[in-house]
Amino acid sequence: VLSVALDGKEKRKLVVVGEHMDAFELVKSLKKKNFRVDMESLEEVKSEKK
């Protein structure tokens, strides 16, 4: 995981950025801890090479 941030109008969205992450396992872990979880999007972030 490269970064974790709260986003949105009421800071209720969790934005996680990283490499080689298992999104399903992340959602499963949060639900196991009694968080309400809705995955809104999943996308690849391409790194800029200089």
N, C-alpha and C positions, 0 to 999 in steps of 0.2 A: 504494500500500500504506500503510495507516494503522498497522498493528502486526504484528509477528511474535513469536511466543512458543513455547516448548517446554511441552508439557502431558503429562499422564498420569503413571502410577505411576513409571515409569522415565525420564521426560522424553524419550520417544521419539516423541511426536506433535508435529508442527509445525502451529501454528494461525496462519493468515494472514488478516488482516482488511483490506479495502480496497474501493475503488470502481472500477468499470470494469476489472476484472481478467479475464484469460482463464485460467480454471482448467486447461484442456487444455494451454496453452502452459507453464504453471508445472510441471505434472506431466511434460511432455515434457522440459523443461530439467533437472529434477532427475534424471530417468532417464538423460539424456545424460551426466550427471556421475557415473553409476554408483551412485546412491542407489536403495534399494528404496522404491517409492512405491505406496501404496494410498490412494485417496481415499475417506474414510469418509463424508463428508457435504459438501454444498454448499447454503448457504442465504443468503437475502437478509437483511441486517441493516438494519432501519429506524432512521433517526436520529430522535432526539427533538427536536421543535421547541418552543422556549420562547416 
